[in-house]
């Protein structure tokens, strides 16, 4: 199904009930970004288990901004904290380029997709280390699906109580972020019918998906202690909720998104997440309670967003009604316009949202690459090219191609 006519992000004026100015929140909260990448053989287009070697090589140039992941099919890139998103996207490109060079030294490429496009990938080769070995012992075949890649956005929130309350306020918007960032339609050589299959794979973990509503920091701490005591998670790093207070940084960490196809997709996500956190902080400091949709509704909204992405319907957790997914994104952006204006990100988000409405999500662009010749190799090649693109190369699935239409699979 083709997309609806392109719409613009609404005017600057905020909807009723939104703060028109931000008196209690800094002009620009800090943003740090973590991105996970797959390592691909450019000839066979299959994954290669050389993550530790590529990370070691890239560290000569990038230092602590690179690391390994659970599986040897993956590497991770990280930015420093930034208050200016132009600086953040510049560093994203630097880190991606450094990882790409290190991979190329071994005859490989990095690919920013939320899931492996070709297969098979299971059982996964685990990165050596006691924690990963313990994970396999505890979680068993669940680890076989963890060649999926995510994008994590950290926003600076130093107060632990506020970090918990921000999590409560973000819960109704997590599914909308899933749809906005969807970039994993394929898994092991087949179209799953989902825009974000990574969301479905991660949802099988015992502590994953939308987090509970926490009544207080003590409620959070008590629950985490119980989960660790009962061996439901290894430690605080194993809390795989879509949003959580970071266990090692003074930040709120939003973990809901697939690895983004391009740096521009990542910076759009980061700008929106920062505005969500700023809006939540303003509401918290004004004494406004967080909406409290039930866990069943949030789970249903997450499933719908993972299935349809931007191409279908979204379940609004507040109204409990289906609405066009793009309209739900625009509703979110209207609510965030004061925060986006406050941080100086409004024009950036407007332009990137217009681009996404034209091109489609990462999942839509992957499928457009496939439709050209019905070839998964074309999808892999497109993802490799877009991962380190300057922006222009990502405008279509192939230079000179028609734009990618937003449509449902099938």
C-alpha positions as CSV (number, residue, x, y, z in Angstrom):
1,X,0.0,0.0,0.0
2,X,1.4,3.4,-0.9
3,X,1.9,6.1,1.6
4,X,-0.6,8.8,2.4
5,X,0.1,12.2,0.9
6,X,3.2,13.8,2.6
7,X,2.4,16.0,5.5
8,X,4.5,18.7,7.2
9,X,5.3,18.8,10.9
10,X,2.7,21.2,12.4
11,X,3.4,24.8,13.2
12,X,5.4,25.9,16.2
13,X,2.5,26.5,18.4
14,X,2.1,23.7,21.0
15,X,-1.2,21.8,21.6
16,X,-3.2,22.6,24.6
17,X,-1.7,21.5,27.8
18,X,1.9,21.6,26.6
19,X,4.3,24.0,28.3
20,X,5.1,26.9,26.0
21,X,8.5,27.6,27.7
22,X,11.0,25.6,29.7
23,X,12.1,27.3,32.9
24,X,13.4,24.4,34.8
25,X,15.2,22.3,32.1
26,X,18.6,23.3,30.7
27,X,18.6,24.5,27.1
28,X,20.3,21.4,25.9
29,X,20.5,18.1,27.8
30,X,23.5,16.0,27.0
31,X,23.1,13.2,24.5
32,X,25.3,10.1,24.2
33,X,24.7,7.4,21.6
34,X,25.6,3.7,21.3
35,X,25.2,1.9,18.0
36,X,25.6,-1.8,17.3
37,X,26.7,-3.0,13.8
38,X,26.9,-6.4,12.0
39,X,30.1,-7.6,10.3
40,X,29.4,-8.8,6.8
41,X,31.4,-10.5,4.1
42,X,30.8,-8.3,1.0
43,X,31.0,-11.3,-1.4
44,X,28.8,-13.9,0.3
45,X,26.8,-11.3,2.2
46,X,26.8,-13.5,5.3
47,X,27.9,-12.5,8.8
48,X,31.5,-13.1,9.9
49,X,32.5,-13.7,13.6
50,X,35.4,-11.2,13.8
51,X,34.0,-8.6,16.2
52,X,36.8,-8.7,18.8
53,X,39.5,-8.4,16.1
54,X,37.7,-5.5,14.4
55,X,37.1,-3.7,17.7
56,X,40.8,-4.1,18.7
57,X,41.9,-2.7,15.4
58,X,39.4,0.2,15.5
59,X,40.5,1.1,19.0
60,X,43.9,2.2,17.7
61,X,42.0,5.1,16.1
62,X,38.8,5.5,18.2
63,X,39.9,4.4,21.7
64,X,37.1,3.7,24.1
65,X,34.5,4.7,21.6
66,X,34.4,1.1,20.2
67,X,33.7,-2.2,21.9
68,X,32.5,-5.8,21.5
69,X,29.1,-7.2,22.0
70,X,27.6,-10.6,23.1
71,X,28.2,-12.2,19.7
72,X,31.3,-12.1,17.6
73,X,29.2,-11.0,14.6
74,X,28.9,-7.5,16.1
75,X,30.8,-4.4,17.1
76,X,29.7,-1.4,19.0
77,X,30.4,2.3,18.4
78,X,29.9,5.0,21.0
79,X,29.9,8.8,21.1
80,X,31.0,11.2,23.8
81,X,28.2,13.2,25.5
82,X,27.1,16.2,23.4
83,X,24.7,19.0,23.9
84,X,25.0,20.0,20.2
85,X,23.5,17.4,17.8
86,X,25.5,18.7,14.9
87,X,28.6,17.6,16.8
88,X,26.9,14.3,17.7
89,X,26.2,13.4,14.1
90,X,29.7,14.4,13.1
91,X,31.1,12.0,15.7
92,X,28.7,9.3,14.6
93,X,30.1,9.5,11.1
94,X,33.6,9.5,12.5
95,X,33.0,6.4,14.6
96,X,31.2,4.6,11.7
97,X,34.0,5.4,9.3
98,X,36.7,4.2,11.8
99,X,34.8,0.9,12.3
100,X,34.4,0.5,8.6
101,X,38.1,1.0,8.0
102,X,39.0,-1.6,10.6
103,X,36.5,-4.0,9.1
104,X,37.8,-3.4,5.6
105,X,41.3,-4.4,6.8
106,X,39.9,-7.9,7.3
107,X,38.0,-7.9,4.1
108,X,34.7,-7.1,5.8
109,X,32.0,-4.4,5.9
110,X,29.9,-3.0,8.7
111,X,26.1,-3.0,8.3
112,X,23.6,-1.0,10.4
113,X,20.6,-3.2,10.4
114,X,18.5,-4.3,13.4
115,X,18.7,-7.9,12.3
116,X,20.8,-10.2,10.1
117,X,19.4,-10.1,6.6
118,X,20.9,-13.4,5.4
119,X,21.5,-16.6,7.4
120,X,21.8,-18.9,9.1
121,X,23.2,-17.2,12.2
122,X,22.3,-19.6,15.0
123,X,23.9,-20.9,17.2
124,X,25.8,-17.6,17.6
125,X,29.5,-17.5,18.3
126,X,29.8,-15.8,21.6
127,X,32.5,-13.2,22.4
128,X,34.9,-14.8,25.0
129,X,34.4,-13.7,28.6
130,X,32.9,-15.0,31.8
131,X,29.8,-12.8,31.7
132,X,28.8,-14.0,28.2
133,X,29.5,-17.6,29.2
134,X,27.2,-17.1,32.2
135,X,24.5,-15.6,30.0
136,X,24.5,-18.6,27.7
137,X,24.3,-20.9,30.8
138,X,21.3,-19.0,32.2
139,X,19.4,-18.0,29.1
140,X,20.3,-20.8,26.7
141,X,18.8,-20.5,23.2
142,X,17.6,-16.9,23.9
143,X,21.2,-15.9,23.3
144,X,21.0,-17.4,19.8
145,X,18.9,-14.5,18.7
146,X,21.1,-11.8,20.0
147,X,22.9,-11.0,16.7
148,X,20.2,-8.3,16.6
149,X,21.5,-4.7,16.8
150,X,20.1,-1.7,18.6
151,X,20.7,2.0,19.0
152,X,20.8,3.3,22.6
153,X,20.4,7.0,23.4
154,X,21.6,8.3,26.8
155,X,20.2,11.6,28.1
156,X,21.9,13.3,31.0
157,X,19.6,13.1,34.1
158,X,21.7,13.0,37.3
159,X,18.9,12.8,39.9
160,X,17.9,9.1,40.5
161,X,14.4,10.0,41.4
162,X,13.9,12.1,38.3
163,X,15.4,9.3,36.2
164,X,12.7,6.9,37.5
165,X,9.9,9.5,36.9
166,X,11.2,10.2,33.4
167,X,10.8,6.5,32.6
168,X,7.2,6.7,33.8
169,X,6.5,9.7,31.5
170,X,8.1,8.1,28.5
171,X,6.2,4.8,28.6
172,X,3.2,6.0,26.4
173,X,5.6,7.1,23.6
174,X,7.9,4.0,23.4
175,X,5.9,2.3,20.7
176,X,6.0,5.4,18.6
177,X,9.8,5.4,18.8
178,X,9.8,1.8,17.8
179,X,7.8,2.7,14.6
180,X,10.0,5.7,13.9
181,X,13.2,3.7,14.1
182,X,12.1,0.4,12.6
183,X,15.0,-1.2,10.6
184,X,14.8,-4.9,10.9
185,X,12.3,-6.5,8.4
186,X,14.5,-9.5,7.5
187,X,15.8,-12.3,9.6
188,X,18.0,-15.2,8.3
189,X,17.0,-14.8,4.7
190,X,13.3,-14.2,4.9
191,X,10.9,-11.2,5.2
192,X,9.4,-11.6,8.6
193,X,6.4,-9.4,7.8
194,X,7.5,-7.1,10.6
195,X,9.2,-3.7,10.3
196,X,11.1,-4.3,13.5
197,X,11.7,-8.0,14.1
198,X,14.4,-7.1,16.6
199,X,11.7,-5.8,18.9
200,X,9.9,-9.1,18.7
201,X,13.1,-11.1,19.4
202,X,14.1,-8.9,22.3
203,X,10.6,-9.1,23.7
204,X,11.1,-12.8,24.6
205,X,13.6,-11.9,27.4
206,X,12.2,-12.1,30.9
207,X,13.0,-8.4,31.6
208,X,12.4,-6.6,28.3
209,X,9.9,-4.3,26.5
210,X,8.0,-1.4,28.2
211,X,9.1,-1.1,31.8
212,X,6.7,-1.2,34.8
213,X,5.4,2.0,36.3
214,X,7.5,2.7,39.3
215,X,5.9,4.4,42.3
216,X,9.3,5.5,43.7
217,X,13.0,4.8,43.5
218,X,12.6,2.3,46.3
219,X,10.0,0.4,44.2
220,X,12.5,0.3,41.4
221,X,15.4,-0.8,43.6
222,X,13.3,-3.5,45.3
223,X,12.2,-5.0,42.0
224,X,15.7,-4.9,40.6
225,X,17.1,-6.7,43.7
226,X,14.4,-9.3,43.4
227,X,15.2,-9.9,39.7
228,X,18.9,-10.4,40.5
229,X,18.2,-12.5,43.5
230,X,16.0,-14.9,41.6
231,X,18.5,-15.1,38.7
232,X,16.0,-13.6,36.3
233,X,18.8,-11.2,35.2
234,X,22.5,-11.5,35.6
235,X,22.9,-8.0,37.0
236,X,21.7,-4.4,36.4
237,X,23.2,-4.5,32.9
238,X,20.6,-7.2,32.1
239,X,17.6,-5.0,32.5
240,X,16.5,-4.9,28.9
241,X,13.5,-2.6,29.4
242,X,13.0,-0.1,26.6
243,X,13.9,2.8,28.9
244,X,15.8,2.5,32.2
245,X,18.1,4.6,34.5
246,X,21.6,3.7,33.3
247,X,23.3,1.4,35.8
248,X,26.7,3.0,35.2
249,X,26.1,6.6,34.0
250,X,24.0,9.6,35.3
251,X,21.6,9.2,32.4
252,X,18.3,7.9,31.3
253,X,18.9,5.2,28.6
254,X,16.3,4.7,25.9
255,X,16.9,1.3,24.3
256,X,13.8,0.8,22.2
257,X,15.3,1.5,18.7
258,X,16.7,-0.7,16.0
259,X,20.2,0.2,14.8
260,X,19.6,3.1,12.5
261,X,20.3,2.7,8.8
262,X,22.1,6.1,8.4
263,X,23.6,8.7,10.7
264,X,20.7,11.0,9.9
265,X,18.2,8.5,11.1
266,X,20.2,8.2,14.3
267,X,20.3,11.9,14.9
268,X,16.6,12.3,14.4
269,X,16.0,9.6,17.0
270,X,18.4,11.3,19.4
271,X,16.7,14.7,19.0
272,X,13.3,13.2,19.6
273,X,14.4,11.3,22.6
274,X,16.1,14.3,24.1
275,X,12.9,16.3,23.6
276,X,10.8,13.6,25.3
277,X,13.1,13.6,28.3
278,X,13.1,17.4,28.5
279,X,9.3,17.5,28.3
280,X,9.1,14.8,31.0
281,X,11.4,16.8,33.3
282,X,9.4,19.9,32.8
283,X,6.2,18.0,33.7
284,X,7.9,16.4,36.7
285,X,9.1,19.7,38.1
286,X,5.7,21.2,37.6
287,X,4.2,18.3,39.7
288,X,2.3,16.8,36.7
289,X,1.7,13.0,37.1
290,X,2.7,10.6,34.3
291,X,0.0,8.9,32.3
292,X,-0.4,5.3,33.4
293,X,-1.5,3.0,30.6
294,X,-1.6,-0.6,31.6
295,X,1.2,-3.0,30.7
296,X,-1.1,-5.0,28.4
297,X,-1.9,-2.0,26.3
298,X,1.8,-1.0,26.2
299,X,2.8,-4.5,25.1
300,X,0.1,-4.5,22.4
301,X,1.2,-1.0,21.2
302,X,4.8,-2.3,21.0
303,X,3.7,-5.3,19.0
304,X,1.7,-3.2,16.6
305,X,4.6,-0.7,16.1
306,X,7.0,-3.6,15.5
307,X,4.7,-5.1,12.9
308,X,3.7,-2.0,11.0
309,X,6.4,0.6,11.5
310,X,5.4,3.8,9.7
311,X,3.5,2.0,7.0
312,X,0.3,0.9,8.9
313,X,-1.6,1.6,12.1
314,X,-0.4,2.5,15.6
315,X,-2.2,1.7,18.8
316,X,-2.4,4.9,20.9
317,X,-1.9,3.8,24.5
318,X,-3.8,6.7,25.9
319,X,-6.9,6.6,23.7
320,X,-6.7,2.9,23.1
321,X,-7.6,3.4,19.4
322,X,-5.8,2.6,16.2
323,X,-4.5,5.6,14.2
324,X,-2.2,5.9,11.2
325,X,1.3,5.4,12.5
326,X,2.6,8.6,10.8
327,X,-0.2,10.6,12.4
328,X,0.9,9.2,15.8
329,X,4.5,10.4,15.1
330,X,3.2,13.8,14.2
331,X,1.1,14.0,17.4
332,X,4.2,13.2,19.3
333,X,6.2,15.9,17.5
334,X,3.5,18.5,18.2
335,X,3.7,17.7,21.9
336,X,7.5,18.0,21.8
337,X,7.7,21.2,19.7
338,X,8.3,23.5,22.8
339,X,11.2,21.2,23.9
340,X,12.6,21.0,20.4
341,X,12.5,24.8,20.0
342,X,14.1,25.1,23.5
343,X,17.0,23.0,22.5
344,X,17.4,24.4,19.0
345,X,16.4,21.1,17.3
346,X,13.1,22.0,15.8
347,X,14.3,22.7,12.3
348,X,16.5,19.6,12.3
349,X,13.6,17.4,13.3
350,X,11.2,19.0,10.8
351,X,13.6,18.4,7.9
352,X,14.5,14.8,9.0
353,X,10.9,13.9,9.5
354,X,10.0,15.3,6.0
355,X,12.8,13.1,4.6
356,X,11.5,10.0,6.4
357,X,8.0,10.6,5.2
358,X,9.4,10.6,1.6
359,X,11.9,7.8,1.9
360,X,10.2,5.6,4.5
361,X,11.8,4.1,7.6
362,X,14.9,2.0,7.4
363,X,12.6,-1.1,7.1
364,X,10.8,0.5,4.1
365,X,14.1,1.3,2.4
366,X,15.4,-2.3,3.0
367,X,12.3,-3.6,1.3
368,X,12.6,-1.1,-1.6
369,X,16.1,-2.4,-2.2
370,X,14.7,-6.0,-2.3
371,X,12.0,-5.1,-4.8
372,X,14.5,-3.8,-7.3
373,X,15.6,-7.3,-8.3
374,X,14.1,-9.6,-5.6
375,X,17.6,-10.0,-4.2
376,X,18.6,-10.1,-0.6
377,X,22.1,-9.4,-1.7
378,X,20.9,-6.0,-2.9
379,X,19.4,-5.4,0.5
380,X,22.8,-6.2,2.2
381,X,24.6,-3.9,-0.3
382,X,22.2,-1.1,0.3
383,X,22.6,-1.3,4.1
384,X,26.4,-1.4,3.8
385,X,26.3,1.7,1.6
386,X,23.9,3.6,3.8
387,X,25.7,2.8,7.0
388,X,28.6,5.2,6.2
389,X,26.7,7.5,3.8
390,X,27.2,11.2,3.8
391,X,23.4,11.6,3.6
392,X,23.0,12.0,-0.2
393,X,23.7,8.4,-0.9
394,X,20.9,7.3,1.4
395,X,18.2,9.3,-0.4
396,X,17.1,6.3,-2.4
397,X,17.8,2.6,-2.3
398,X,20.1,3.0,-5.4
399,X,21.5,6.0,-7.1
400,X,19.0,7.3,-9.5
401,X,16.2,5.1,-8.2
402,X,12.7,6.2,-7.6
403,X,11.9,7.1,-4.0
404,X,11.1,4.2,-1.6
405,X,7.3,4.1,-1.1
406,X,6.0,3.3,2.4
407,X,4.0,0.2,2.0
408,X,3.1,-2.9,3.9
409,X,4.9,-6.2,3.0
410,X,3.2,-8.6,0.8
